[in-house]
Amino acid sequence: MTELLRLARALRNECEDPRTRFAHRLRVGLAVAALILILSFLE
């Protein structure tokens, strides 16, 4: 669990610009979705 929290802190973007923050969250979300999709195909 602590490893997941450490990873979440590393992925966090503290930028003040809302557009940059949104783009970062979108990229992270797409990466997580792709990982889930790949793992579902492996089963």
HUCOR-V22091 format. One record per backbone hydrogen bond with DSSP energy under -0.5 kcal/mol. NH is the residue of the N-H (numbers start at 1). CO is the residue of the C=O. E is the energy in kcal/mol with one decimal. If there is no record, write none. Layout:
nh=NH co=CO e=E
nh=NH co=CO e=E
This chain:
nh=5 co=1 e=-2.0
nh=6 co=2 e=-2.2
nh=7 co=3 e=-2.2
nh=8 co=4 e=-2.4
nh=9 co=5 e=-2.1
nh=10 co=6 e=-1.8
nh=11 co=7 e=-1.9
nh=12 co=8 e=-0.7
nh=14 co=12 e=-0.5
nh=21 co=17 e=-2.3
nh=22 co=18 e=-2.5
nh=23 co=19 e=-2.3
nh=24 co=20 e=-2.3
nh=25 co=21 e=-2.4
nh=26 co=22 e=-2.5
nh=27 co=23 e=-2.3
nh=28 co=24 e=-2.4
nh=29 co=25 e=-2.5
nh=30 co=26 e=-2.5
nh=31 co=27 e=-2.1
nh=32 co=28 e=-2.3
nh=33 co=29 e=-2.5
nh=34 co=30 e=-2.5
nh=35 co=31 e=-2.1
nh=36 co=32 e=-2.4
nh=37 co=33 e=-2.4
nh=38 co=34 e=-2.5
nh=39 co=35 e=-2.4
nh=40 co=36 e=-2.1
nh=41 co=37 e=-1.7
nh=42 co=38 e=-1.3
nh=43 co=39 e=-0.7
